[in-house]
Amino acid sequence: MTNRQHLTGAQAVIAALRANNVDTIFGIPGVHTLPIYDAIYNESGIRHILARHEQGAGFMAEGYARATGRPGVVCTITGPGLTNVCTPAASAYADSVPLLIISSSQSRAAQGHGRGELHEIKDQLGVMQSLVGWTRTVNYVEEISEAIHDAFRVMLQGRPRGAYVQIPCDLLSQAADVDITIPGPFERPLPNIEALTEAVEILRESERPLIVAGAGVTAANANQQLLQLAELLQAPVLLGSKSHDVLPTKHPLVLSTNDNLPLELDAFIATRDAVLVVGSKLGAERTADRRLPFPKRLIHIDIDPTEIGHNYRTQIGIISDARVALEALYKFLKEFPQERTAPYSALDDLREALYLHTVDFQGINFNMLEGVQDALAQLPADTVVVADMTMLGYAAAQHLTMRQPRTFIHPAELCTIGSGLPIAIGAQVAHPGRPVIALCGDGGFLLNSSELATAAQEKLPVIIVIFNDATFTG
């Protein structure tokens, strides 16, 4: 369904965002994007968060997306604004975060001539094509709504990754009749019944199953479905740095790990006779560079077909929304219950080994995490913790007790130092009534410390814990 309106390009941007239920934009105005800011000013339903650097704005939008599951939106100017937001764009790609970047570009008349125009770079679209999952540049005002609608469809229908819409700056002031697309629900892929049936048979026959849960479980809002299946199978659930909050970490079936994996974990996995992987690409960080000896009977559920079988050979691949697939598996397996007992004693031993391995690696640094844990226990279960790239953050990704999904953020794959504070600001914008804690190192905090001005201006009560171990600043 569409709604035709006579709009400038800038007004079309805002109308399309509002049609897709966007209420918050992060960014910094510049001469090329001033028409967009005029349109924001005249739209009461949009809140703009003014960052102090485009990298900070991008990370704030990423934090908003991680905390809500809805796309975060950042608006940048041509050239340096766009290059400044490259790191959050790469982070969103690495961690499957729905981040929409809208940028102006050179006017249509100036493109391709290399005349030294203001903010000119060699290939602006090419920069984004190398960093995000989907890009589009528009050439007419009439295309803007469709381009933004397609960006949301790509982010919400499949694997959520960054999307980029580029608009020549001259279009922002031109007017035309624009059809604003009113989106319906985006349909996500359903499981193949044959693959599902084969997976059921493997899990029914398995006596010692294991589940590996990735952040894709939370992206699909499938956390409760995963828990009930794990309890039905009495299967241990292996969490990682990016999926640390998928299930309550104190659940007796849950094993929390990060990228520093002891050999005891290999020995435990070697005792398993089948593994169900849900919403994880089994990347190098997750598997100690593919060291973990997962059994040959490996079932892989993922919304992205390119990840199934990419890092580990898969016996059964199920391309599906995780929630639908897990609901179907539970329904079929519940009809033929198997008597199993989880290896609780072995799990306790393994948790102790994981703990001692971290203490041995971090030494005295681990004491500060215990202080954070004590403080977190006094706060609500929906408190959001953002762990920057610091020794404290690495330990938190394995040992901090989390109780609800979307409460722990640790961008561990791209591993961008300094992202913690702006990501926490974005999460606080998303959830103004919740406590939000940023765990930062002494050096990493300084990389984006200017964003404290944004927190102060917006009256955002982010709690910042600075871990000063002097390993960065000396």
Secondary structure as UniProt FT lines:
FT   STRAND          2..8
FT   HELIX           9..19
FT   TURN            20..21
FT   STRAND          24..27
FT   TURN            31..33
FT   HELIX           34..41
FT   TURN            44..45
FT   STRAND          47..50
FT   HELIX           54..68
FT   STRAND          72..76
FT   TURN            78..79
FT   HELIX           80..84
FT   HELIX           86..95
FT   STRAND          99..105
FT   TURN            108..112
FT   TURN            118..119
FT   HELIX           124..129
FT   TURN            130..131
FT   STRAND          134..137
FT   HELIX           141..143
FT   HELIX           144..157
FT   STRAND          163..168
FT   HELIX           169..172
FT   STRAND          175..181
FT   HELIX           193..205
FT   STRAND          209..213
FT   HELIX           216..219
FT   TURN            220..221
FT   HELIX           223..233
FT   STRAND          237..239
FT   HELIX           241..243
FT   TURN            244..245
FT   TURN            249..250
FT   TURN            252..253
FT   STRAND          254..256
FT   HELIX           263..269
FT   TURN            270..271
FT   STRAND          274..278
FT   HELIX           284..287
FT   TURN            288..291
FT   STRAND          298..302
FT   TURN            305..310
FT   STRAND          316..319
FT   HELIX           322..334
FT   HELIX           344..362
FT   HELIX           363..365
FT   HELIX           366..377
FT   TURN            381..382
FT   STRAND          384..387
FT   HELIX           391..399
FT   TURN            405..406
FT   STRAND          408..409
FT   TURN            412..415
FT   TURN            417..418
FT   HELIX           420..430
FT   TURN            432..433
FT   STRAND          436..441
FT   HELIX           442..447
FT   HELIX           449..451
FT   HELIX           452..457
FT   TURN            458..459
FT   STRAND          463..467
FT   TURN            471..473
//
